[in-house]
Amino acid sequence: MSNYKLIGVGNNAKTVKGDGSEYLTAILYLLPDDFLCPMARQAGCKAGCLNTAGRGAFNNVQAARHRKSKLLLQMPEQFNALLRKDLDKFQKYCERKGIQPVVRLNGTSDYNWKDIITDYPAIQFYDYTKVYNRVAKNWPSNYHLTLSYSEANDAYRDNVVRYANDYGANMAVVFRDKNNIPKEFLGRKVIDGDADDLRFLDPDNVVVALYAKGKAKKDTTGFVIDTLH
């Protein structure tokens, strides 16, 4: 498989569960700072971000994410040129293999990539987002968004639920105990979001259950959910 400058392919323990004869997933990891992840503080997920989970705990991985984020912030044109080269290469590789290219550009960020997504209609893009009003925007049909729920802030919680209901978006909820996940949450059926990461295949009007990883295991902000609803 080709080497890439910005995206990673086949190195995420969750996305590889969905890779195979039909799909192959690439992810871009950046740092969840206030610009690249603008709702993190309000949603209470900054401390427990997946940025620290798995390979993200290693210094060399953090250094790489820092370099990529710095490049995007300081030299966006150069960053976008590199990203487009990566996407071109990834798309051609998938075409040769006869599989669907899938890309998550916000592995640990929450940035608006509409220009990139629009220019690659053959790629299936998807993201989790805490920018709840993003689901109200006119996105290309090859982009799927799942809203990220949190109870760290009442206004944020209420807005996520309202936008999910008004625009038919699914909600991802992080539960602390993976062995005690409810069958229903907020009146919606709960599905296992850790079986794979192919969120664009999820049924409508569901809660996507995730379980706390990394520093999120000790989260007390309300981002990680303990109680049943």
MIDO-765912 format. One line per field, with one value per residue: residue in three letters; chain; x, y, z of N, C-alpha, C in turn. Coordinates in Angstrom, 2 decimals, padded with zeros to 5 digits. Each point is the difference from the previous one (the first is absolute). Layout:
! residues N
r = Ala|... $
c = A|... $
nu = X|... $
nv = Y|... $
nw = Z|... $
cau = X|... $
cav = Y|... $
caw = Z|... $
cu = X|... $
cv = Y|... $
cw = Z|... $
This chain:
! residues 229
r = Met|Ser|Asn|Tyr|Lys|Leu|Ile|Gly|Val|Gly|Asn|Asn|Ala|Lys|Thr|Val|Lys|Gly|Asp|Gly|Ser|Glu|Tyr|Leu|Thr|Ala|Ile|Leu|Tyr|Leu|Leu|Pro|Asp|Asp|Phe|Leu|Cys|Pro|Met|Ala|Arg|Gln|Ala|Gly|Cys|Lys|Ala|Gly|Cys|Leu|Asn|Thr|Ala|Gly|Arg|Gly|Ala|Phe|Asn|Asn|Val|Gln|Ala|Ala|Arg|His|Arg|Lys|Ser|Lys|Leu|Leu|Leu|Gln|Met|Pro|Glu|Gln|Phe|Asn|Ala|Leu|Leu|Arg|Lys|Asp|Leu|Asp|Lys|Phe|Gln|Lys|Tyr|Cys|Glu|Arg|Lys|Gly|Ile|Gln|Pro|Val|Val|Arg|Leu|Asn|Gly|Thr|Ser|Asp|Tyr|Asn|Trp|Lys|Asp|Ile|Ile|Thr|Asp|Tyr|Pro|Ala|Ile|Gln|Phe|Tyr|Asp|Tyr|Thr|Lys|Val|Tyr|Asn|Arg|Val|Ala|Lys|Asn|Trp|Pro|Ser|Asn|Tyr|His|Leu|Thr|Leu|Ser|Tyr|Ser|Glu|Ala|Asn|Asp|Ala|Tyr|Arg|Asp|Asn|Val|Val|Arg|Tyr|Ala|Asn|Asp|Tyr|Gly|Ala|Asn|Met|Ala|Val|Val|Phe|Arg|Asp|Lys|Asn|Asn|Ile|Pro|Lys|Glu|Phe|Leu|Gly|Arg|Lys|Val|Ile|Asp|Gly|Asp|Ala|Asp|Asp|Leu|Arg|Phe|Leu|Asp|Pro|Asp|Asn|Val|Val|Val|Ala|Leu|Tyr|Ala|Lys|Gly|Lys|Ala|Lys|Lys|Asp|Thr|Thr|Gly|Phe|Val|Ile|Asp|Thr|Leu|His $
c = A|A|A|A|A|A|A|A|A|A|A|A|A|A|A|A|A|A|A|A|A|A|A|A|A|A|A|A|A|A|A|A|A|A|A|A|A|A|A|A|A|A|A|A|A|A|A|A|A|A|A|A|A|A|A|A|A|A|A|A|A|A|A|A|A|A|A|A|A|A|A|A|A|A|A|A|A|A|A|A|A|A|A|A|A|A|A|A|A|A|A|A|A|A|A|A|A|A|A|A|A|A|A|A|A|A|A|A|A|A|A|A|A|A|A|A|A|A|A|A|A|A|A|A|A|A|A|A|A|A|A|A|A|A|A|A|A|A|A|A|A|A|A|A|A|A|A|A|A|A|A|A|A|A|A|A|A|A|A|A|A|A|A|A|A|A|A|A|A|A|A|A|A|A|A|A|A|A|A|A|A|A|A|A|A|A|A|A|A|A|A|A|A|A|A|A|A|A|A|A|A|A|A|A|A|A|A|A|A|A|A|A|A|A|A|A|A|A|A|A|A|A|A|A|A|A|A|A|A $
nu = 000.85|-000.46|001.08|-000.51|-000.14|-001.32|-000.60|-000.72|000.50|-000.98|000.04|-001.31|000.05|-000.70|000.63|001.05|-000.87|-000.08|001.33|000.04|-000.89|-000.69|000.63|000.65|000.39|000.05|000.90|-000.41|001.15|-000.70|000.46|-000.68|000.62|-000.01|000.93|000.71|-000.32|-000.75|-000.67|001.28|000.27|-000.90|000.45|001.07|000.31|000.49|-000.25|-001.18|000.53|-000.46|000.35|-000.42|-000.94|000.23|000.32|-001.10|000.22|000.49|001.18|000.47|-001.09|000.13|001.28|-000.37|-000.91|000.96|000.89|-000.89|-000.35|001.27|000.21|-001.10|000.37|001.26|-000.17|-001.24|000.55|001.12|-000.69|-000.84|001.12|000.60|-001.06|-000.08|001.31|-000.15|-001.01|000.73|001.07|-000.70|-000.59|001.15|000.56|-001.03|000.14|001.31|-000.34|-000.73|000.46|-000.93|000.58|000.36|-000.37|000.66|-000.31|-000.98|001.18|000.63|-000.78|-000.42|000.78|-000.29|-000.20|-001.00|000.98|000.68|-001.01|-000.31|001.32|-000.48|-000.90|001.09|000.43|-000.25|-000.37|000.52|-000.73|000.54|-001.03|000.61|000.30|-000.98|000.20|001.08|-000.84|-000.14|001.27|000.16|000.14|001.13|-000.58|001.29|-000.72|000.37|-000.91|000.67|-001.04|000.88|-000.60|-000.41|000.13|001.16|-000.87|-000.91|000.50|001.22|-000.29|-000.72|001.04|000.84|-000.80|-000.11|001.28|000.26|-000.95|000.41|001.24|-000.59|000.75|000.92|-000.03|001.25|-000.09|000.86|-000.07|-000.03|-001.08|000.90|000.00|-000.28|-000.13|-000.83|-001.17|-000.42|000.10|-000.61|-000.61|001.30|-000.09|000.68|000.97|000.73|000.54|000.36|-001.08|-000.20|000.60|-000.74|000.05|000.43|000.29|000.06|-000.98|-001.08|000.08|001.32|000.30|001.14|000.01|000.79|001.14|000.16|000.94|001.21|000.28|-000.80|000.73|000.74|-000.65|-000.12|000.24|-000.40|001.20|000.52|-000.90|-000.44|-000.94|-001.03|-000.52 $
nv = -001.20|001.05|000.78|000.53|001.28|-000.04|-000.76|-000.78|-001.13|-000.69|001.16|-000.12|-000.38|001.13|000.86|-000.69|000.14|001.17|-000.08|-000.13|-000.83|000.72|000.19|001.15|000.17|001.30|000.36|001.23|000.01|000.92|001.14|-000.36|000.99|001.21|000.06|-001.08|000.28|000.90|-001.16|-000.33|001.26|000.46|-000.96|000.56|-000.11|001.19|-000.14|-000.49|000.89|-000.63|001.27|-000.36|-000.55|-001.27|000.04|000.71|-001.02|-000.35|000.40|-001.02|-000.64|000.46|-000.27|-001.13|-000.18|000.33|-000.72|-000.96|000.15|000.09|-001.00|-000.61|000.31|-000.32|-001.15|000.49|000.83|000.02|000.15|000.83|000.51|-000.15|000.54|000.87|000.10|000.04|000.85|000.66|-000.16|000.35|000.96|000.25|-000.10|000.64|000.86|-000.11|000.13|000.92|000.87|000.29|001.11|-000.08|001.24|000.00|001.25|-000.27|-000.61|001.14|000.45|001.23|-000.11|001.13|-001.17|000.84|000.89|-000.69|-000.14|001.23|000.10|-000.84|000.12|-000.60|000.88|-001.00|001.23|000.01|000.48|000.05|000.72|000.96|000.38|000.02|001.32|-000.77|-000.73|001.29|-000.15|000.55|-001.25|-000.33|-000.75|000.22|000.80|-000.79|000.62|-000.31|000.48|000.70|-000.86|000.92|-000.30|000.38|000.32|000.52|001.19|-000.48|-000.68|001.05|000.73|-000.88|-000.17|001.30|000.21|-000.96|000.48|001.26|-000.51|-000.83|000.61|-000.93|-000.54|000.37|-001.02|000.60|-001.31|000.10|-000.75|-000.59|-000.49|001.29|-000.27|001.04|-000.60|000.96|001.14|000.86|-001.16|-000.19|-000.86|-000.79|000.38|-001.06|001.13|-000.96|-000.54|001.21|000.69|-000.86|001.19|000.15|-001.18|000.85|-000.66|000.57|001.16|-000.19|-000.57|000.53|-001.17|000.83|-000.57|000.48|000.75|-000.43|001.31|-000.30|-001.05|001.08|000.23|001.20|000.45|-001.23|000.05|-000.69|-000.85|000.16|000.93|-000.81|000.21 $
nw = 000.00|-000.64|000.04|001.10|-000.35|-000.16|-000.88|000.78|-000.46|000.59|000.65|-000.20|001.27|-000.02|-000.79|000.41|001.02|-000.65|000.03|-001.31|-000.49|000.91|001.16|-000.18|001.27|-000.27|000.92|000.22|000.67|000.65|000.52|001.08|-000.67|000.52|-000.95|000.13|001.27|-000.62|000.03|-000.01|000.27|-000.85|-000.79|000.56|-001.30|000.28|001.30|-000.36|-000.83|-001.08|-000.04|001.21|-000.77|000.30|-001.30|000.25|000.79|-001.19|000.48|-000.72|000.45|001.23|-000.16|-000.58|000.94|000.83|-000.70|-000.12|001.27|000.33|-000.85|000.45|001.23|-000.27|-000.66|000.06|-000.89|000.69|001.13|-000.58|-000.49|001.18|000.60|-000.98|000.13|001.32|-000.13|-000.89|000.76|001.08|-000.70|-000.58|001.20|000.55|-000.99|000.17|001.28|-000.60|000.90|000.90|-000.43|001.26|000.30|001.14|-000.34|000.85|-000.02|000.23|-000.98|-000.31|-001.05|-000.65|-000.61|-000.06|-000.17|000.91|000.85|-000.34|000.08|000.94|-000.97|-000.47|000.91|000.85|000.34|001.22|000.96|001.20|000.40|000.67|-001.22|000.90|-000.23|000.01|000.72|000.30|-000.28|-001.17|000.41|-000.62|-000.92|-000.24|000.79|001.01|000.75|001.08|000.65|000.69|000.79|000.85|001.28|-000.51|-000.96|000.80|-000.33|000.14|001.11|000.39|-000.40|000.54|001.03|000.10|-000.27|000.87|000.78|-000.10|000.00|000.84|000.89|-000.10|001.21|000.17|000.84|000.81|000.20|001.32|000.18|-000.77|001.23|000.07|-001.29|000.12|-000.10|000.86|-000.66|000.83|000.21|-000.15|-000.99|000.79|-000.80|-000.28|000.46|000.82|-000.59|-000.51|-000.97|-000.66|000.54|-001.22|000.59|001.02|000.65|-000.41|000.66|000.10|001.16|-000.34|000.62|000.65|000.29|001.21|-000.60|000.32|-000.01|-001.02|000.30|000.26|-001.12|000.55|-001.23|-000.34|-000.57|001.02|-000.47|001.25|000.07|000.16|-001.18 $
cau = -000.85|000.78|000.28|-000.72|000.60|-000.90|-001.00|000.46|-000.85|000.26|000.70|-000.95|-000.56|-001.45|-000.38|000.38|-001.09|-000.90|000.75|-000.05|-000.24|-000.91|000.39|001.30|-000.14|001.15|-000.33|000.92|000.04|000.56|-000.17|-001.31|000.13|-001.24|-000.36|-000.30|-001.09|-000.52|-001.01|000.52|-000.12|-001.41|-000.50|000.70|000.72|001.40|000.91|-000.15|000.00|000.67|001.37|000.92|-000.27|000.73|001.31|000.10|000.73|001.44|000.53|000.25|-001.30|-000.41|000.86|-000.46|-001.26|000.34|000.58|-001.07|-000.89|000.74|000.05|-001.33|-000.28|000.95|000.15|-001.14|000.07|000.94|-000.65|-001.06|000.63|000.45|-001.18|-000.57|000.87|-000.31|-001.32|000.12|000.71|-000.87|-001.12|000.50|000.29|-001.28|-000.54|000.70|-000.42|-001.44|-000.69|-000.46|000.83|-000.71|000.93|-000.41|001.00|000.07|000.25|000.04|-000.26|-001.39|000.22|-000.90|000.75|-000.97|000.63|000.67|-001.03|-000.71|000.85|000.26|-001.31|000.10|000.40|-001.00|000.53|-000.88|000.59|-000.76|000.18|-000.64|-000.54|-001.31|-000.71|000.59|-000.93|-001.02|000.57|-000.17|001.23|-000.04|-000.64|001.02|000.47|-000.92|000.33|-000.63|000.17|000.62|-000.79|000.67|-000.81|000.86|-000.59|-001.43|-000.36|000.59|-000.79|-001.31|000.16|000.33|-001.23|-000.92|000.48|-000.11|-001.40|-000.48|000.67|000.12|001.38|000.25|000.83|000.97|000.05|001.10|-000.37|001.19|000.10|-000.40|-000.81|-001.28|-000.53|-001.46|-000.56|-000.57|000.52|-000.74|-001.07|000.53|000.68|001.46|000.77|001.41|000.85|001.38|000.15|000.78|-000.11|-000.67|-001.20|-000.90|-000.85|-000.92|-001.41|-000.37|-000.65|000.55|001.14|001.18|000.66|001.44|000.41|001.09|001.35|001.04|-000.31|-001.46|-000.46|-000.10|-000.69|-001.11|-000.62|-001.31|000.22|-000.18|-001.28|-000.11|-001.38|-000.93|-001.07 $
cav = 001.20|001.22|000.83|001.26|001.08|000.51|-000.97|-001.33|-001.08|-001.30|000.07|000.30|-001.28|-000.04|000.07|-001.23|-000.97|000.15|-000.13|-001.35|-000.07|001.06|001.34|000.26|001.29|000.85|001.00|001.10|000.35|001.29|000.28|000.59|001.31|000.78|000.36|-001.21|-000.70|001.19|-000.24|-000.98|000.47|000.06|-001.36|-000.67|-001.18|000.32|-000.79|-001.42|-000.21|-001.19|000.36|-000.63|-001.43|-000.87|000.48|001.42|000.18|000.03|001.34|000.20|000.19|001.36|000.93|000.00|000.73|001.42|000.52|000.12|001.08|001.25|000.24|000.45|001.32|001.02|-000.06|-000.81|-000.38|-001.12|-001.14|-000.50|-000.63|-001.32|-000.83|-000.40|-001.03|-001.23|-000.49|-000.50|-001.27|-000.96|-000.30|-000.83|-001.32|-000.69|-000.30|-001.18|-001.15|-000.17|000.23|001.36|000.79|000.67|000.91|000.80|001.06|000.49|-001.08|000.60|001.43|000.24|001.08|000.00|-000.41|-000.06|000.18|-001.25|-001.03|000.30|-000.29|-001.44|-000.65|-001.47|-000.44|000.14|000.67|000.01|000.56|000.33|001.44|000.70|001.25|-000.57|000.64|-000.44|-000.92|000.79|000.58|-000.76|-000.75|-000.95|-001.27|-000.99|000.33|-000.41|000.57|-000.50|000.99|-000.52|000.39|000.22|000.65|000.91|001.33|-000.19|000.62|-000.83|-001.23|000.25|000.34|-001.22|-000.79|000.73|-000.09|-001.41|-000.27|000.86|-000.27|-001.44|-000.46|-000.92|000.53|-000.90|000.19|-000.75|-000.59|-000.38|-001.46|-000.65|-001.17|000.45|001.00|-000.21|-000.34|001.24|001.21|001.16|-000.45|-000.56|-001.28|000.10|-000.98|-000.10|000.81|-000.47|-001.19|000.54|001.46|000.37|000.67|000.29|-001.17|-000.13|000.35|001.34|000.24|-000.87|000.43|-000.82|-000.16|-000.17|-000.09|000.91|-000.50|000.94|000.86|000.11|-000.96|000.70|001.26|000.32|001.25|-000.24|-000.49|-001.45|-000.21|-001.10|-000.37|-000.32|001.01 $
caw = 000.00|-000.13|001.16|-000.06|000.78|001.04|000.43|000.38|-000.51|000.59|001.28|001.06|000.44|-000.20|-001.41|-000.72|000.15|-001.14|-001.25|-000.58|-001.44|-000.43|000.44|000.61|000.67|000.31|001.03|000.26|001.43|000.38|001.42|000.30|000.64|-000.02|-001.36|-000.77|000.68|000.67|001.03|000.96|001.39|000.37|000.11|001.10|-000.46|-000.30|000.84|-000.26|-001.44|-000.54|-000.34|000.96|000.08|-000.92|-000.44|000.32|001.27|-000.25|-000.28|-001.43|-000.65|000.34|-000.74|-001.39|-000.06|000.22|-001.24|-001.00|000.40|-000.19|-001.44|-000.42|000.55|-000.46|-001.46|-000.43|-001.41|-000.10|000.64|-000.87|-001.17|000.44|000.26|-001.28|-000.56|000.74|-000.38|-001.37|000.05|000.69|-000.88|-001.10|000.57|000.20|-001.32|-000.51|000.79|-000.15|001.27|000.25|000.91|001.09|000.66|001.16|000.08|001.39|000.95|001.34|-000.17|-000.40|-000.96|-001.16|-001.18|-001.09|-001.31|-000.34|-000.19|-001.24|-001.15|-000.09|000.12|-000.01|001.34|001.06|001.19|001.17|001.22|001.20|000.22|001.11|-000.55|-000.26|-001.11|-001.26|-000.70|-000.66|-001.22|-001.24|-000.24|-001.12|000.35|000.40|001.35|001.05|001.31|001.22|001.07|001.21|001.17|001.28|001.03|000.75|-000.08|-000.28|-001.26|-001.06|-000.04|-000.57|-001.42|-000.74|-000.13|-000.89|-001.38|-000.41|-000.31|-001.09|-001.27|-000.22|000.21|001.11|001.08|000.62|001.45|000.62|001.28|000.77|000.16|-001.25|000.32|000.56|-000.93|-000.11|-001.31|-000.50|000.64|-000.48|-000.87|-001.25|000.06|000.13|-000.77|000.40|-000.86|000.04|-000.84|-001.10|-000.02|-001.24|000.48|-001.10|-000.21|001.13|-000.25|000.43|001.28|001.03|000.80|-000.26|001.30|000.07|001.39|000.34|-000.21|000.40|001.15|000.15|001.01|001.28|-000.24|000.90|-000.47|-000.59|-001.36|000.10|000.63|000.95|000.34|-001.07|-000.20 $
cu = 000.89|000.28|-000.69|000.64|-000.86|-000.98|000.66|-001.00|000.41|000.72|-000.90|-000.75|-001.49|-000.37|000.35|-001.08|-000.96|000.70|-000.06|-000.23|-000.89|000.52|001.45|-000.02|001.34|-000.44|001.10|-000.10|000.70|-000.18|-001.36|000.13|-001.28|-000.43|-000.45|-001.14|-000.76|-001.01|000.49|-000.17|-001.45|-000.56|000.71|000.85|001.48|000.95|-000.05|000.04|000.75|001.43|001.02|-000.13|000.86|001.38|000.20|000.72|001.50|000.46|000.21|-001.29|-000.51|000.82|-000.44|-001.30|000.22|000.54|-001.09|-000.92|000.65|000.05|-001.35|-000.27|000.87|000.15|-001.11|000.06|000.94|-000.62|-001.04|000.57|000.48|-001.17|-000.62|000.85|-000.25|-001.33|000.00|000.61|-000.87|-001.16|000.43|000.31|-001.30|-000.64|000.66|-000.45|-001.49|-000.78|-000.32|000.97|-000.85|001.01|-000.68|001.08|000.15|000.17|000.00|-000.13|-001.45|-000.03|-000.96|000.81|-000.86|000.65|000.67|-001.03|-000.72|000.80|000.30|-001.30|000.06|000.43|-001.17|000.68|-001.01|000.74|-000.99|000.21|-000.74|-000.50|-001.40|-000.72|000.60|-000.95|-001.11|000.48|-000.17|001.32|-000.13|-000.54|000.99|000.58|-001.06|000.49|-000.79|000.27|000.54|-000.69|000.89|-000.95|000.84|-000.59|-001.45|-000.41|000.54|-000.81|-001.32|000.08|000.33|-001.26|-000.97|000.42|-000.07|-001.43|-000.49|000.58|000.29|001.40|000.06|000.89|000.95|000.09|001.11|-000.45|001.26|000.22|-000.51|-000.85|-001.38|-000.57|-001.48|-000.43|-000.67|000.58|-000.68|-001.06|000.45|000.63|001.51|000.66|001.47|000.87|001.45|000.21|000.79|-000.20|-000.72|-001.35|-001.01|-000.91|-001.03|-001.43|-000.29|-000.58|000.47|001.04|001.14|000.80|001.49|000.37|001.27|001.35|001.01|-000.40|-001.50|-000.54|-000.21|-000.72|-001.16|-000.74|-001.45|000.11|-000.19|-001.23|000.02|-001.42|-000.81|-001.09|-001.26 $
cv = 001.25|000.66|001.35|001.01|000.38|-001.05|-001.32|-001.04|-001.31|000.02|000.43|-001.27|-000.11|-000.01|-001.28|-001.08|000.06|-000.13|-001.43|000.08|001.12|001.40|000.01|001.42|000.67|001.06|001.05|000.36|001.34|000.18|000.67|001.34|000.81|000.42|-001.21|-000.81|001.02|-000.24|-000.90|000.44|000.01|-001.40|-000.81|-001.17|000.24|-000.88|-001.49|-000.36|-001.26|000.28|-000.70|-001.52|-000.78|000.52|001.48|000.28|000.13|001.38|000.24|000.22|001.41|001.03|000.09|000.79|001.49|000.61|000.21|001.17|001.36|000.36|000.52|001.43|001.09|000.04|-000.86|-000.43|-001.19|-001.26|-000.61|-000.67|-001.40|-000.94|-000.49|-001.06|-001.34|-000.60|-000.54|-001.39|-001.09|-000.42|-000.92|-001.41|-000.81|-000.38|-001.25|-001.27|-000.28|000.14|001.47|000.73|000.76|000.86|000.74|001.05|000.57|-001.18|000.48|001.52|000.16|001.17|-000.14|-000.25|000.02|000.11|-001.28|-001.07|000.18|-000.44|-001.49|-000.79|-001.53|-000.56|000.19|000.59|-000.13|000.59|-000.07|001.50|000.48|001.37|-000.32|000.64|-000.38|-000.92|000.76|000.58|-000.95|-000.68|-000.87|-001.35|-001.07|000.29|-000.34|000.53|-000.67|001.02|-000.67|000.59|000.21|000.68|000.96|001.40|-000.17|000.56|-000.81|-001.28|000.21|000.31|-001.23|-000.83|000.68|-000.11|-001.43|-000.32|000.79|-000.40|-001.49|-000.56|-001.02|000.67|-001.08|000.35|-000.88|-000.47|-000.49|-001.51|-000.69|-001.25|000.37|001.13|-000.27|-000.37|001.21|001.17|001.19|-000.39|-000.58|-001.37|000.23|-001.10|000.05|000.76|-000.43|-001.27|000.34|001.51|000.50|000.65|000.29|-001.18|-000.17|000.29|001.41|-000.02|-000.95|000.76|-001.00|-000.08|-000.24|-000.18|000.79|-000.68|001.06|000.78|000.13|-000.96|000.65|001.34|000.19|001.26|-000.17|-000.46|-001.52|-000.27|-001.24|-000.50|-000.32|001.07|-000.66 $
cw = 000.00|001.35|-000.18|000.94|001.20|000.52|000.41|-000.48|000.65|001.33|001.15|000.36|-000.26|-001.48|-000.75|000.14|-001.18|-001.34|-000.51|-001.49|-000.52|000.29|000.50|000.52|000.24|001.00|000.07|001.48|000.18|001.49|000.24|000.71|-000.20|-001.40|-000.80|000.61|000.86|001.12|001.12|001.44|000.45|000.21|001.08|-000.41|-000.21|000.80|-000.34|-001.47|-000.40|-000.45|000.90|000.03|-001.00|-000.31|000.31|001.30|-000.21|-000.42|-001.49|-000.78|000.27|-000.77|-001.46|-000.14|000.19|-001.29|-001.06|000.32|-000.22|-001.48|-000.51|000.45|-000.61|-001.52|-000.59|-001.46|-000.19|000.59|-000.95|-001.25|000.36|000.24|-001.31|-000.69|000.68|-000.45|-001.43|-000.01|000.63|-000.89|-001.14|000.49|000.16|-001.33|-000.57|000.71|-000.14|001.28|000.18|000.94|001.00|000.76|001.14|000.21|001.41|000.95|001.43|-000.10|-000.43|-000.96|-001.17|-001.27|-001.26|-001.38|-000.47|-000.35|-001.33|-001.22|-000.17|000.15|000.03|001.35|000.96|001.23|001.15|001.18|001.15|000.21|001.25|-000.43|-000.52|-001.18|-001.36|-000.76|-000.73|-001.33|-001.19|-000.36|-001.24|000.46|000.44|001.38|001.02|001.34|001.11|001.10|001.26|001.24|001.23|000.96|000.85|000.08|-000.43|-001.36|-001.17|-000.18|-000.71|-001.49|-000.84|-000.23|-000.98|-001.45|-000.53|-000.41|-001.21|-001.36|-000.22|000.17|001.14|001.04|000.52|001.49|000.56|001.38|000.71|000.02|-001.25|000.24|000.56|-000.85|-000.23|-001.41|-000.64|000.78|-000.65|-001.03|-001.32|000.25|000.05|-000.82|000.43|-000.99|000.00|-000.80|-001.26|000.01|-001.25|000.30|-001.11|-000.34|001.13|-000.42|000.55|001.41|001.09|000.83|-000.24|001.30|-000.18|001.46|000.24|-000.17|000.44|001.23|000.24|001.05|001.35|-000.12|000.97|-000.45|-000.40|-001.43|-000.04|000.86|000.89|000.13|-001.24|-000.05|-000.50 $
